[in-house]
Amino acid sequence: MFDKKIHLLAIAVQDRKKNAAKVNAVLSEYGDDILSRTGMPHTEHDVSLISVFIKAKENRMTKLKQKLQQIPDIRIESLTV
């Protein structure tokens, strides 16, 4: 069995101007684990949508999600393959 799994994070960032730098700082901490990252600003609704594919151990993913959830106005959904 593999220690690392592929995870997909879908992140919705409300109040993009206030929170984008915080989200980027957290994701940068996990840059070595990130396989792919795509962002799309939806300026009409002041929200950014980010999809991130990550190869990491489950405990590392838990820590990443906890850090992101500390940022106000963030919604996260995840899928593990």
N, C-alpha and C positions, 0 to 999 in steps of 0.2 A: 504494500500500500504506500502511496506517496505521502510525504509529510506536507508538501505544499499543494494547494488546490487553486483552481482558477475561480476568481470572484468577480462579479460585476456589481459596481455601485452606481446607482442613479441618484444624483444629488440635485436638488432644487434649491437655489440660493435666492431668497427674497432680499430686497434692498441691496442690489448688486454693488452699488458704489461703496456701501458701508462694510459689506461682508466678504467681497471677493478676495481681498488681500489676505484675510484670515484663513479662508478656505485654501488658497494657494500655498500659504505657509505650512499648513498641516499636510497637504498632499506632497509638498516638496520633501518633507521628512521621510516619506515612503517612496521617494522617486526610484530607488533601486528595485523596488517590487512592481512598479507600474509598467504594464505591457503596452497599454494604449490609453489615451485620454482625449476626449473630444468635448468641446464646450460650445454652447450656442446661446448667445444673449437673446432674450425676448424683451426688447426695450419697451414695447407697448405696455407690458405688464410688470416692468421692473423686476424681472426674474431671469436668472441664468440657469440653464440646464446643463449638467455635466455628466458624462458617462465615463467611467473609469474601469478598465480591466486590470486586475491585479493577480499576481501569482505569489501567494504567501500562506504561511501557516495560520490556522484558525485563530490562535491567540493574538497574533499580530493584527489580523483583521478586526478583532474585537477592540483592540486598543485604538486603531485608526477610527473606527466608527464612534467610539466614545469621545475622542478628541473633536471630531466633526460635530457631534451632537451638543457640545458645549458652546458652539457658536450660535447666537440667536438667529432665528428665521431661516433655519436650515431643515430640509426634509430629506431623509435618506431611505432608500429602498435597496435591498441587496439580494443577490442570487449567487449561490455557490454551486459549481459544477463538479 
